[in-house]
């Protein structure tokens, strides 16, 4: 549904390897001798808004190296009768959409 730009070839691809999870925190103290125990945890991200707003946010997260655009679900229209207390609806009458992404992060 969305069109995305490919990363600029001048980008340092070595710093973008493994962008499927957050970078590891810097090693500190005696624990930093390669004995750290890392636990993977799944985190779900949900974006609500107009298609243009969602598209822009996905592109920003991609440019920051956090998430690949293909990791997000296809946009789903939010039903008009959805709970308005939990979903911020634009006052301009623009239809609200939702996308979801599940990401694995490593925790110490």
N, C-alpha and C positions, 0 to 999 in steps of 0.2 A: 504494500500500500504506500509506504514512504519511499522516497528516493534519497540515497545517501551518497556523499562524496567519499571517494577512496582516500586513505591517508596520504599525505604529501610524501613523495619519495625521499625528500631531504630530511624527514624525521628520523631520529636515531631509533631504529627498530629494536636494538638491544634493550633499550629502556622500556619498550612496550611488550616484551615477551612476558607471557604469563599473566596477561591482563584479565584472565578469567577469575582471578581472585586478587584481593588487596595485597600490596607489597608487604613483605615481612617487616615487623618493627626492628629497629636497630638492636644489635646484641648488646647486652649490658651485664656487668658484674660477672660472677663466677658461672652464672647460668649460660652465658654467651659462649661457652667452650664447646658448642655443638651438642649439648645435652638437653636442649630445650624440647619440650613436648608440645607439639602443635595439634590443636583439635579443630577439625573442619566444622563449620556451622552454616546452615542454610539461612539466608535472609531473603525475605520477599519484599520487593519494591512495587508499589502501585502508584500510577500517575493518573490523575483525574483532570480533565480540562478540555479545551477545544482541540481539534486535530492539529491546528497550527502550534498551539502551546506545547502539546505533547511532543510533536515532531521536533521542535526547537530544543526541548529539554533532553531528548534522546541524543540529538546531535552534540549537545554540550558535554554530556556524560561520555560520549564516544571520543570527542576531542581531548578530554582529560585522561583518556586511557582507562576509564573505569568499566565501561560496559560496551559490548559490541551491539550495534543496532539490531542484528538478527537474533539476539537473545530475548528481545521483547515479544510479547504476544501480539497478535493482530489487534487493532483497535476494536473495542466492543462498545456499542452505545449504552449509556446508562439509562435505564428505564425512567420515564417521567415520574413514576410514583415512588422512586427510591427515597430512602430516609434522608431528608434534607439536612438533618443535624450532623450527619457524618460526611456528607459530600458537599463541598462548596460548589454551588452552581453560579455560573456567570449571570450577572443581572441584565446583560444585554440580550438575553433570549437565545444565545448560541447554544446548540446542542452539546451536552457534556458526554465525553468519551472516556474510556478507561483502558490502560494497558498494564500488564503485569510482567515482572521479571524475577526469577529466583536466582540468587547468586550464592556461591560458596565462598566464605571468608575463613581465614585461618586465625584462630585465637590461641594465645599462649595460656 
